[in-house]
Amino acid sequence: MGRSCFPRCGFARIIAWLQLVLGILVIVVSISSLFRFYSAGFFVHNEDICRHFYGPKDVYQGFDINDRIAEVLTTIENLHKKLEMNLQQMEKSNTRLEYKKYLEVEVLRPVYSAYTALKQLRLPKIGNGTVKEESLIDTFTTEEIRKYITPKENRIGKINFYGTEKIYNTIGHACVLMKKELEEYMDYDIGSYCKDDWNLAQKLMVNGCDPLPRRRCLTRASKVFQKPYPINESLWKLPDDRNVRWGNYQCRNFGCLSGKNPKRGYTKCIGCFEMEKEKLKWVTNTSLQVDFLIRNVLAIKPGQIRIGLDYGVGTGTFAARMRELNVTIVSTALNLGAPFNEIIALRGLIPLYATLNQRLPFFDNTMDLIHTTGFLDGWIDLLLMDFIIFDWDRVLRPGGLLWIDRFFCNKKDMEDYTYMFQQLRYKKHKWVIAPKSQHQVYLSAVLEKPPRAI
């Protein structure tokens, strides 16, 4: 008798859950509509009417749209968790497959989609870099593509360390904007030596003309290239000067790249060519709370961090320390005034020649760790940062760690940036904000990507 009642009772429970979900969705749609009207200014065109009924101090008093949205988000998130738990219980008790499929497809997915859509309403205001559009953008009609390829101007209004005033995300369209430079890059004799023009190639990449076309010419190398040092020596020893083509740098040897030299030719990662100083990073305590030690971060997931990405500017020291602990790290690098790619490779590590613009060349859910330092700070456009963070989330596996290391910005902008890092609801293992200067602050954090059933 209990078995014959089960389909009917199970269906009744599904209908009850569905009614609850529909009720919440009605609330979501209502608040979204109110928010759109509120943003459009329909409630404030005639403030005299409001003051006539309520008085100047009473208008909108006690109502915060962000607080109301947060309440709905919390409700939907809790419901989502309950439904997931029910699905797991159904799997353990071998409940009929159609009930499980119904809840997953018809209930869980729409709730999660509504939750994500409502969450986007709380994104900080986008900077002026997303308003001005290039003529080529009119080629596309899909709004998300237009947002992605719109040039993202620097928030601080200055040229960034890339040497550009804006960032072009890459889907190839920017090559048309740099027709002259691209034609110069592809002007060579087939089968002969390429020009010594890696800096032209990097300029194209940084400005969004990426990936570059393949070329049928021979890459130049140093005429006096020496064999690299053995791996037990190369990690903490400056390479031989003869293994680098120095023609496009201000310096002509590694000694010239010392942080003490004001004419070294690069501005980021000052001192990172001084191996004695590099040996101290991430392994010795400092006076700053935002400096985390590698051993403490790895202790969060003992034995589970095996491969990862160092998304920053440097000479590979983070990867070198991780290699000593049997963790393989790929280091992103650009040659911004110094041979960063060469030194990483000559130390026996893996350089990834990649710009801030491009999608990471890794498959979904593959990285145990992403560590970022020096590449992003308070100059970056919020919409550009949003695309980057979602790309990090794509390649991080469930349970993977995102290590934000010494991110800094103006105090007044910290709320916007912290929201960008927190929006994906990662678990906080470490979260420290500390002063950098009178008007700037540091943020360091270790966050864990949650598992997602859908």
Salt bridges, closest charged atoms under 4 A:
GLU47 OE1 - ARG51 NH2 2.82
ASP48 OD1 - ARG51 NH1 3.82
GLU77 OE1 - ARG425 NH1 2.57
GLU84 OE2 - HIS80 NE2 3.87
GLU91 OE2 - LYS100 NZ 3.53
GLU104 OE1 - LYS100 NZ 3.43
GLU133 OE1 - ARG146 NH2 2.78
GLU134 OE2 - LYS166 NZ 3.96
ASP138 OD1 - ARG146 NH2 3.72
GLU183 OE2 - LYS179 NZ 2.86
ASP196 OD1 - ARG245 NH2 2.30
ASP197 OD2 - ARG215 NH1 3.01
GLU233 OE1 - LYS237 NZ 3.86
ASP240 OD2 - ARG242 NH2 2.89
GLU274 OE1 - LYS277 NZ 3.16
GLU276 OE2 - LYS279 NZ 3.90
GLU278 OE2 - LYS281 NZ 2.70
ASP291 OD1 - ARG406 NE 2.72
ASP310 OD1 - HIS371 ND1 2.78
GLU324 OE1 - ARG321 NH1 2.80
ASP364 OD1 - ARG394 NH1 3.02
ASP368 OD1 - ARG306 NH2 2.92
ASP368 OD1 - ARG397 NE 2.44
ASP377 OD2 - LYS268 NZ 2.99
ASP391 OD1 - ARG394 NE 2.77
ASP393 OD1 - ARG452 NH2 2.88
ASP405 OD2 - HIS371 NE2 2.83
ASP413 OD1 - ARG155 NH2 3.20
ASP413 OD1 - LYS412 NZ 3.51
GLU448 OE2 - LYS301 NZ 2.78
GLU448 OE1 - HIS429 NE2 2.61
